[in-house]
Amino acid sequence: MCEWNVSTKAGHVCAALLLIAQMPAQADTVIASGGEFSVDVSPTDGTIAMDLMDRIWTLAPGGGQAQQLINGIFPVNDPRWSPDGTRILYGLRTEAGEQVWELDIASGVKRRVIETPLHVQDASWHPDGERLVFSTDRYGQGLDIFETDLATGLIWRLTDLEGDETDPAWSANGRNLAYVRKSGSDFSLMLRRKGQNDVELFVSDTPLATPSWRPDGSLITFLHEVDNRWVLKMAILSSPALVRIVSDREDFFVAPIIWPDRMRMIYVANGQIMARGFEDRRGRAVRFQANIGQTAPPARREFAKRQLELINPPEDRFVVRGKRLFDGIWSQYRENFDVLIENGTVIAIEPRRDWLDTTVLDLGDVTIMPGLIDAWSALPDPLDAANGAALLSYGVTTLVSPDIDVTIDTTAWEGAAAPGPRLLPAAEVGEITAGADRSAYYLARIQTATGAPAALARWRALNIPIVVDSFTVGTRIGADVLLGVASLAVGQPAVSNRGDTEAFMPTLISGMADAGTLGISSLLETRQAAALGHRVAPARRLSHRPALSASNLLVAAGSRPNGLPPGLALHAELRALSAAGLSGEQVLHAAGKNAALLLGLENRVGTITPGAMADLLLINGDPINHPGDALQIAAVVRNGRFFSLVSLLERAGVSQNVE
């Protein structure tokens, strides 16, 4: 039996991930602390409910052995006891967003309680036990707070302000509502007393979260991000309100503080469940153990190195010259370098000099960088020749997609007449016939643990990475890649220094952009989006955006989960990765060398190095310090052929002048 008893810094979801890379071994794993998880306390008997490892558990008030209550294919989180202690409300995460479900404790029956195709977050009970309050972007204008009657299913709107209103919480008497408002760059703790106008209790230019009422209604606790960590504060409801620090020495996870009574608080900090008296200076840990079943020791797999054929290259020799070169290998720019291209391949990278009998394309004050790789993309529907030029106008030179099947000519976009990105097929495991050539695929996705061993064995024999979009499935069957941040586990313990066993950190294909991504509105106003008619923002899908800056994960950019048109979708992912804390260099690596490494194409695509395919972007800007500049494309070199942005948009069927 192996026991993990380590914690992780709150806010760094990905740093706390372990994805099993082998089939389960004959050993049970027990965890005695978590990373980021949340708790609630039954108002009738004090039983604790918690989400851990994408499952719901219950625990005696004093701690001890946790009992697993909900464990399914989809991740579940944020358990909330009903006021009478007979039901638990919880969130169920899917690729399209979060759903709200309810478990009846006595019968074990689960049912979806808010019937809407929209993403729903921050669901909690009204004290009468007959209503739920929640946030959703029902009208595409930001998150608003709604309430629903469980008996009739009727839904009505409680807020209609500019920006987002989230984290609603009713007072114990059901008369007053607290919530968080985000408007522009400001966050406000809001209070609505029955029959009165909403008032601001506290305003900050850094995030606020999870207001909770003391049972007597005298104050509201909430979390405030200060210097990149969460501080517990309280708003004392005097006139005027007074805001005071409760604790700034603990590592809080973003979840409500639970008040079993007016003098006690239960919360999660430092990877532990903590209990604290209101007048105490510090809390004490509520110790627990949770048996998560059989798991395998971490192990790394070497993926197949792929031999990527150079198809229909031009018989040209020329030099591309710009002021700055980001080759995807060095950490910063290299100034005044020339890139020599011959027969579709990068031959040399040298300091600027005179070249005899060689054409020099000097574009002046531009940045030369590798063409972008979308590691998990949709294809345009319907697919036609002009789509290739449209995708290239976004700088996407290599595209991996499960939409690529035997009816698609993957060489159609390799020539000068109808240029487009390189198409690499990915497999949906359940849809591949027994006689198919599996070696032609670059990634293999499996969505269910059913029948997995036989299917996995065939893919593993070819060293093709296995992709899952559920952490739960991944731990059951063994996997190499997590698809989208919705697949990240809640409450996964950090793992490090485990004797002579090397910890395995999986690759994450980003899939994290949605309507809440910073910079989405400006993305829709860019030259390519305007010219190609890409004006519809993505839907809300995520409640919280993990901080990736401290993560050990290899992050590759993949856009299919966000639902935007291909090309535009990849730049939405770059903006989301930047908002998640990655540096500009890390963002570019995600759509460059990291994606190439995942696909077994290191030093062939995603970097500018001798021997690599000549896929280059010429950028009017500074994409390292301003990742959004990656869309300020002047020209694209694809497969050794030069295309200006204007010519690509013309080939895509855009007649208007885009200069």
KAURSUL-V867765 format. One record per backbone hydrogen bond with DSSP energy under -1.0 kcal/mol. CO is the residue of the C=O (numbers start at 1). NH is the residue of the N-H. E is the energy in kcal/mol with one decimal. If there is no record, write none. Layout:
co=(CO & CO)
nh=(NH & NH)
e=(E & E)
//
This chain:
co=(2 & 4 & 9 & 11 & 13 & 14 & 20 & 25 & 27 & 28 & 29 & 30 & 31 & 36 & 38 & 40 & 42 & 47 & 48 & 49 & 50 & 52 & 55 & 56 & 56 & 57 & 58 & 59 & 60 & 64 & 67 & 70 & 75 & 77 & 80 & 82 & 86 & 87 & 88 & 89 & 90 & 91 & 92 & 94 & 97 & 98 & 99 & 100 & 101 & 102 & 103 & 104 & 109 & 111 & 114 & 121 & 124 & 126 & 130 & 131 & 132 & 133 & 134 & 135 & 136 & 136 & 143 & 144 & 145 & 145 & 146 & 147 & 148 & 149 & 154 & 156 & 164 & 166 & 169 & 171 & 176 & 177 & 178 & 179 & 180 & 181 & 182 & 183 & 186 & 187 & 188 & 189 & 190 & 191 & 192 & 193 & 199 & 202 & 204 & 207 & 209 & 212 & 214 & 218 & 219 & 220 & 221 & 222 & 223 & 224 & 229 & 231 & 232 & 232 & 233 & 234 & 235 & 236 & 236 & 242 & 244 & 247 & 250 & 251 & 253 & 258 & 261 & 263 & 265 & 266 & 267 & 268 & 269 & 271 & 272 & 273 & 274 & 275 & 276 & 277 & 284 & 287 & 289 & 290 & 293 & 314 & 316 & 318 & 319 & 320 & 321 & 323 & 324 & 325 & 327 & 334 & 336 & 338 & 339 & 340 & 340 & 341 & 342 & 344 & 345 & 346 & 348 & 350 & 359 & 361 & 364 & 364 & 366 & 367 & 368 & 369 & 372 & 372 & 374 & 376 & 384 & 385 & 386 & 387 & 388 & 389 & 391 & 391 & 392 & 395 & 397 & 398 & 399 & 400 & 401 & 405 & 408 & 409 & 411 & 413 & 422 & 424 & 425 & 427 & 428 & 429 & 433 & 436 & 437 & 438 & 443 & 444 & 445 & 449 & 451 & 452 & 453 & 454 & 455 & 456 & 457 & 459 & 460 & 463 & 465 & 466 & 466 & 467 & 468 & 470 & 471 & 472 & 473 & 474 & 480 & 481 & 482 & 484 & 485 & 490 & 490 & 497 & 498 & 507 & 508 & 509 & 510 & 514 & 517 & 519 & 520 & 523 & 526 & 527 & 528 & 529 & 533 & 539 & 548 & 554 & 556 & 557 & 558 & 559 & 560 & 565 & 566 & 567 & 568 & 569 & 570 & 571 & 572 & 573 & 574 & 575 & 576 & 577 & 578 & 580 & 583 & 584 & 585 & 586 & 587 & 589 & 589 & 590 & 591 & 592 & 593 & 594 & 595 & 596 & 597 & 600 & 601 & 601 & 604 & 609 & 612 & 613 & 614 & 615 & 616 & 617 & 618 & 618 & 619 & 619 & 622 & 626 & 627 & 628 & 629 & 631 & 632 & 634 & 635 & 636 & 637 & 638 & 641 & 643 & 644 & 645 & 646 & 647 & 648 & 649 & 650)
nh=(30 & 32 & 12 & 547 & 16 & 17 & 479 & 27 & 295 & 2 & 292 & 4 & 290 & 491 & 51 & 49 & 46 & 42 & 59 & 40 & 57 & 55 & 52 & 69 & 70 & 50 & 67 & 48 & 63 & 289 & 58 & 56 & 93 & 91 & 89 & 85 & 105 & 82 & 103 & 80 & 101 & 77 & 99 & 97 & 94 & 120 & 92 & 113 & 90 & 111 & 88 & 108 & 104 & 102 & 116 & 135 & 133 & 129 & 150 & 126 & 148 & 124 & 146 & 121 & 138 & 144 & 165 & 136 & 158 & 159 & 134 & 156 & 132 & 153 & 149 & 147 & 182 & 180 & 178 & 174 & 171 & 192 & 169 & 190 & 166 & 188 & 164 & 186 & 183 & 204 & 181 & 201 & 179 & 199 & 177 & 196 & 191 & 189 & 187 & 225 & 223 & 221 & 217 & 237 & 214 & 235 & 212 & 233 & 209 & 231 & 226 & 224 & 246 & 247 & 222 & 244 & 220 & 238 & 242 & 236 & 234 & 232 & 252 & 270 & 255 & 266 & 264 & 278 & 276 & 258 & 274 & 253 & 272 & 34 & 269 & 286 & 267 & 284 & 265 & 280 & 275 & 64 & 66 & 31 & 29 & 316 & 343 & 341 & 361 & 339 & 363 & 336 & 368 & 334 & 608 & 325 & 352 & 350 & 320 & 347 & 348 & 318 & 345 & 614 & 342 & 611 & 340 & 338 & 319 & 321 & 323 & 366 & 324 & 619 & 326 & 617 & 397 & 398 & 400 & 560 & 387 & 388 & 390 & 391 & 392 & 393 & 394 & 396 & 395 & 372 & 422 & 374 & 424 & 377 & 426 & 408 & 410 & 412 & 414 & 420 & 399 & 401 & 442 & 445 & 431 & 432 & 436 & 438 & 440 & 441 & 427 & 467 & 429 & 452 & 455 & 456 & 457 & 458 & 459 & 460 & 461 & 464 & 463 & 304 & 444 & 480 & 481 & 446 & 483 & 474 & 475 & 476 & 477 & 478 & 507 & 468 & 509 & 487 & 488 & 53 & 54 & 499 & 501 & 482 & 556 & 484 & 485 & 517 & 520 & 523 & 524 & 526 & 530 & 531 & 532 & 534 & 535 & 515 & 551 & 508 & 510 & 375 & 511 & 562 & 563 & 569 & 568 & 571 & 572 & 573 & 574 & 575 & 576 & 577 & 578 & 579 & 580 & 582 & 581 & 548 & 587 & 588 & 589 & 590 & 591 & 592 & 594 & 557 & 373 & 596 & 597 & 598 & 599 & 601 & 600 & 306 & 604 & 605 & 613 & 612 & 346 & 615 & 640 & 371 & 637 & 369 & 634 & 635 & 367 & 621 & 626 & 629 & 630 & 631 & 632 & 633 & 620 & 645 & 618 & 643 & 616 & 641 & 638 & 636 & 648 & 649 & 650 & 651 & 652 & 654 & 653)
e=(-2.1 & -2.3 & -1.8 & -1.7 & -1.6 & -1.6 & -2.3 & -1.8 & -1.5 & -1.4 & -2.5 & -1.9 & -2.3 & -2.4 & -1.6 & -2.8 & -1.6 & -2.9 & -2.3 & -2.0 & -2.9 & -1.2 & -2.3 & -3.6 & -1.8 & -2.3 & -2.7 & -3.0 & -2.3 & -2.0 & -2.4 & -1.9 & -2.6 & -3.0 & -3.1 & -2.1 & -2.4 & -2.5 & -2.6 & -2.4 & -2.8 & -2.1 & -2.7 & -1.3 & -1.8 & -2.1 & -2.4 & -2.0 & -2.5 & -2.0 & -2.1 & -2.6 & -2.6 & -2.4 & -1.3 & -2.8 & -2.6 & -2.5 & -2.4 & -2.3 & -2.4 & -2.3 & -2.9 & -2.6 & -1.1 & -2.4 & -2.4 & -2.0 & -3.3 & -1.5 & -2.4 & -2.7 & -2.0 & -2.8 & -2.3 & -2.7 & -2.9 & -2.8 & -2.6 & -2.0 & -2.6 & -2.9 & -2.4 & -3.2 & -2.9 & -2.8 & -2.3 & -2.0 & -2.3 & -2.7 & -2.7 & -3.6 & -1.7 & -2.4 & -2.6 & -2.6 & -2.4 & -2.8 & -3.4 & -2.7 & -2.7 & -2.6 & -2.8 & -2.3 & -2.3 & -3.0 & -2.5 & -3.0 & -2.1 & -2.7 & -3.4 & -2.5 & -2.9 & -1.9 & -2.5 & -2.5 & -1.7 & -2.3 & -2.0 & -3.5 & -2.7 & -2.6 & -1.1 & -2.4 & -1.6 & -2.7 & -1.2 & -2.6 & -2.5 & -3.0 & -3.6 & -1.7 & -2.2 & -2.4 & -2.1 & -3.3 & -2.2 & -2.8 & -2.6 & -1.5 & -2.8 & -2.3 & -3.5 & -2.6 & -2.3 & -1.1 & -2.4 & -3.0 & -3.6 & -2.3 & -2.2 & -2.6 & -3.0 & -2.2 & -2.5 & -1.8 & -2.5 & -2.0 & -2.5 & -3.0 & -1.2 & -2.3 & -1.6 & -2.3 & -2.6 & -3.0 & -2.8 & -3.6 & -2.9 & -2.7 & -1.1 & -2.2 & -2.1 & -3.1 & -3.3 & -3.2 & -2.0 & -1.7 & -2.6 & -3.2 & -1.4 & -1.2 & -1.7 & -2.4 & -2.2 & -1.8 & -1.1 & -1.6 & -2.1 & -2.6 & -3.0 & -2.3 & -2.7 & -3.3 & -1.9 & -1.9 & -1.0 & -1.7 & -1.8 & -1.5 & -3.1 & -1.8 & -2.6 & -3.3 & -2.4 & -1.3 & -1.7 & -1.3 & -1.5 & -1.8 & -3.0 & -3.3 & -3.0 & -1.7 & -1.1 & -3.4 & -2.2 & -1.3 & -1.6 & -3.3 & -1.8 & -1.7 & -1.8 & -2.5 & -2.2 & -2.2 & -2.1 & -2.6 & -2.5 & -2.4 & -2.4 & -1.3 & -2.4 & -2.2 & -1.8 & -2.4 & -2.9 & -2.0 & -1.5 & -1.5 & -1.4 & -1.6 & -2.0 & -2.7 & -2.6 & -3.1 & -1.2 & -2.1 & -1.8 & -1.7 & -1.6 & -1.4 & -2.7 & -2.5 & -2.6 & -2.4 & -1.1 & -1.0 & -1.7 & -2.7 & -2.6 & -2.8 & -1.9 & -1.6 & -1.4 & -2.5 & -1.1 & -1.4 & -1.7 & -1.6 & -1.9 & -1.9 & -2.1 & -2.7 & -1.9 & -2.3 & -1.3 & -1.9 & -1.6 & -2.2 & -2.5 & -2.2 & -2.2 & -1.8 & -1.0 & -1.7 & -2.3 & -2.5 & -2.3 & -2.3 & -2.4 & -2.1 & -1.8 & -3.2 & -1.1 & -2.4 & -2.2 & -1.6 & -2.7 & -2.6 & -2.9 & -2.1 & -2.2 & -1.9 & -3.0 & -2.2 & -3.5 & -1.2 & -2.6 & -1.6 & -2.2 & -2.9 & -1.9 & -1.5 & -2.5 & -1.9 & -3.2 & -2.3 & -2.4 & -2.6 & -2.4 & -1.5 & -2.5 & -3.1 & -2.1 & -2.4 & -2.1 & -2.3 & -1.7 & -2.7 & -1.6)
//
